[in-house]
Amino acid sequence: MGLALLFAKSASAQSDLAALRPPCRGPEQLEQDLRDCMADMRQNQLLFDMETEPELIDQRIYEYQAIQSRYRYLQRQARAAGLRAIL
């Protein structure tokens, strides 16, 4: 009984995760997402430079790392789609 319930929950969780996956992006959407991500990095840098509170400085650092992670993900997606240079 316990194993069957676990399997049922596992199958349900997998379908829930499949629904959360990002949709496939076309080349134009990838380019726009990369440009938006670069703009977010620049904005974060400007806000970091103006910040004076230690806790908020930490927050800006974590935010920048998250943006970098997203940028690397988008770069991998763009390379897989055959895009080479996006400025």
Backbone bond lengths (Angstrom), bond angles and torsions (degrees), N, CA, C in turn:
res aa  C-N    CA-C-N  psi(-1)  N-CA   C-N-CA  omega(-1)  CA-C   N-CA-C  phi
1 M - - - 1.453 - - 1.523 110.49 -
2 G 1.331 118.47 -47.40 1.454 122.16 -178.17 1.516 112.18 -63.39
3 L 1.334 117.09 -40.78 1.461 121.17 -179.46 1.527 110.71 -66.81
4 A 1.338 117.22 -40.25 1.465 120.70 178.87 1.524 110.41 -64.22
5 L 1.330 117.46 -39.68 1.455 121.31 179.22 1.525 110.43 -66.81
6 L 1.318 116.39 -41.37 1.457 121.17 178.06 1.524 110.35 -61.38
7 F 1.335 116.88 -43.86 1.461 120.87 179.31 1.525 110.74 -63.34
8 A 1.309 116.65 -41.23 1.463 120.72 179.84 1.528 110.46 -63.49
9 K 1.329 116.18 -42.77 1.463 119.34 177.94 1.519 110.90 -65.61
10 S 1.332 116.25 -38.10 1.451 120.97 -179.69 1.529 110.65 -64.06
11 A 1.307 117.81 -44.50 1.458 121.36 179.57 1.527 110.15 -64.72
12 S 1.318 116.75 -39.31 1.457 121.00 178.57 1.524 110.39 -65.13
13 A 1.321 116.94 -42.52 1.461 121.08 -179.76 1.524 110.71 -64.41
14 Q 1.337 116.99 -38.15 1.463 119.66 179.51 1.519 111.44 -64.97
15 S 1.331 117.13 -39.84 1.467 118.21 178.75 1.525 110.52 -69.22
16 D 1.344 117.05 -33.80 1.462 119.95 176.51 1.516 110.85 -64.92
17 L 1.339 116.57 -40.76 1.460 120.24 179.29 1.526 111.30 -66.62
18 A 1.324 116.82 -37.26 1.462 120.00 179.07 1.523 110.29 -62.26
19 A 1.319 117.25 -34.71 1.459 120.51 179.46 1.529 111.66 -70.35
20 L 1.330 117.56 -23.96 1.464 121.49 -178.35 1.520 113.24 -87.24
21 R 1.327 118.36 -11.77 1.455 120.57 -179.33 1.527 109.51 -63.01
22 P 1.342 116.12 142.43 1.462 117.99 179.20 1.521 110.10 -66.78
23 P 1.313 117.70 147.92 1.462 120.05 178.96 1.521 110.19 -68.82
24 C 1.318 116.29 158.15 1.459 120.44 176.57 1.522 108.43 -64.45
25 R 1.307 115.19 135.20 1.463 120.00 -178.07 1.523 109.25 -102.06
26 G 1.305 115.27 142.75 1.454 120.49 172.43 1.516 109.40 -82.74
27 P 1.318 117.22 168.42 1.470 120.04 -178.67 1.529 113.47 -57.89
28 E 1.323 116.99 -38.98 1.467 119.36 -179.70 1.522 111.05 -65.61
29 Q 1.331 116.21 -40.68 1.462 120.24 179.56 1.525 110.93 -67.42
30 L 1.337 117.01 -39.27 1.468 120.22 177.41 1.527 110.54 -62.54
31 E 1.323 116.56 -43.31 1.461 119.82 178.69 1.522 110.65 -60.06
32 Q 1.323 116.51 -45.22 1.464 120.16 -179.45 1.525 110.88 -65.47
33 D 1.329 117.00 -41.02 1.470 120.61 178.67 1.527 111.09 -62.65
34 L 1.331 116.77 -39.48 1.465 120.17 178.34 1.526 110.76 -67.35
35 R 1.320 117.13 -41.68 1.471 119.77 177.44 1.530 110.89 -62.83
36 D 1.336 115.89 -42.57 1.466 119.85 178.15 1.523 111.10 -62.13
37 C 1.315 115.70 -40.04 1.465 120.42 -179.78 1.538 110.52 -65.37
38 M 1.319 116.96 -41.43 1.475 120.02 177.49 1.522 110.49 -64.30
39 A 1.325 116.99 -39.08 1.469 120.34 177.11 1.530 110.29 -64.52
40 D 1.321 117.20 -39.06 1.469 121.19 177.13 1.528 110.75 -62.62
41 M 1.336 116.93 -38.87 1.468 120.38 178.43 1.529 110.61 -64.43
42 R 1.331 116.30 -43.67 1.473 119.44 179.09 1.527 111.02 -63.81
43 Q 1.333 116.73 -43.52 1.462 121.29 178.96 1.524 110.90 -62.33
44 N 1.327 115.91 -43.02 1.460 119.94 179.08 1.526 110.81 -62.36
45 Q 1.328 117.10 -39.75 1.465 120.83 179.39 1.522 111.03 -64.20
46 L 1.329 117.15 -41.88 1.467 120.47 178.20 1.529 110.90 -62.94
47 L 1.324 116.70 -44.19 1.464 120.17 179.42 1.533 111.53 -66.99
48 F 1.325 116.24 -36.92 1.464 120.42 177.13 1.529 110.18 -61.73
49 D 1.322 116.74 -43.46 1.462 121.01 -178.73 1.530 112.77 -63.76
50 M 1.328 116.94 -27.47 1.465 120.49 -178.44 1.530 113.09 -93.13
51 E 1.323 117.78 -11.69 1.467 121.42 -173.83 1.523 111.44 -73.59
52 T 1.346 115.96 141.82 1.466 121.01 179.66 1.533 112.25 -120.33
53 E 1.305 118.57 -22.53 1.472 121.67 -178.56 1.528 110.43 -81.16
54 P 1.340 117.71 127.51 1.475 120.40 -178.00 1.532 113.84 -56.01
55 E 1.333 117.55 -40.61 1.465 119.62 -179.11 1.530 111.17 -65.95
56 L 1.329 115.18 -37.34 1.458 118.85 -179.51 1.522 111.95 -76.22
57 I 1.327 116.74 -27.28 1.461 120.01 173.38 1.528 108.74 -64.23
58 D 1.333 116.31 -44.53 1.466 120.43 176.41 1.524 110.56 -58.85
59 Q 1.313 116.39 -42.65 1.462 120.92 179.74 1.527 110.51 -60.30
60 R 1.324 117.41 -42.52 1.468 121.09 179.08 1.531 111.19 -63.99
61 I 1.322 116.35 -37.24 1.464 120.52 178.41 1.522 109.83 -64.58
62 Y 1.327 117.54 -47.43 1.464 121.41 179.33 1.522 111.13 -63.10
63 E 1.317 115.68 -39.70 1.466 120.05 178.73 1.524 110.29 -63.77
64 Y 1.326 116.99 -42.03 1.461 120.70 179.07 1.521 110.93 -62.83
65 Q 1.325 116.68 -41.50 1.461 120.07 178.26 1.523 111.12 -63.02
66 A 1.326 117.05 -38.52 1.463 120.82 177.75 1.530 110.43 -65.82
67 I 1.314 116.92 -41.05 1.467 120.63 178.90 1.524 109.78 -64.69
68 Q 1.326 117.13 -41.79 1.465 120.78 177.83 1.522 111.02 -61.03
69 S 1.309 116.12 -41.84 1.459 120.37 179.01 1.524 110.38 -61.86
70 R 1.324 117.23 -44.64 1.469 120.70 177.33 1.528 110.60 -62.85
71 Y 1.323 117.46 -40.56 1.463 121.31 -179.95 1.532 110.75 -62.28
72 R 1.328 116.77 -44.18 1.468 120.11 178.06 1.525 110.94 -62.05
73 Y 1.335 116.92 -40.34 1.463 121.17 177.15 1.526 110.54 -61.02
74 L 1.325 116.67 -46.77 1.456 120.32 -179.66 1.526 111.65 -65.30
75 Q 1.324 116.87 -35.56 1.467 120.09 176.63 1.525 110.74 -62.15
76 R 1.329 116.92 -44.47 1.473 120.19 177.90 1.527 110.46 -60.75
77 Q 1.330 116.38 -41.68 1.466 120.34 178.80 1.530 110.54 -63.76
78 A 1.319 116.64 -40.93 1.462 120.94 -179.25 1.527 110.80 -66.77
79 R 1.323 117.06 -41.97 1.465 119.70 177.82 1.520 110.58 -62.27
80 A 1.323 116.27 -42.23 1.469 120.51 179.46 1.535 111.02 -63.36
81 A 1.337 116.67 -30.30 1.463 121.37 179.37 1.534 111.79 -84.78
82 G 1.335 116.85 -3.33 1.457 120.49 177.55 1.512 115.14 91.00
83 L 1.314 117.74 8.72 1.468 120.52 177.56 1.521 108.77 -79.62
84 R 1.313 116.55 144.45 1.461 119.96 -176.46 1.520 113.89 -115.50
85 A 1.316 119.63 -50.49 1.460 121.45 -175.62 1.512 109.62 -132.95
86 I 1.315 115.16 125.32 1.457 121.06 177.19 1.518 107.13 -129.04
87 L 1.303 116.69 117.19 1.465 120.62 -179.61 1.495 110.90 -119.86
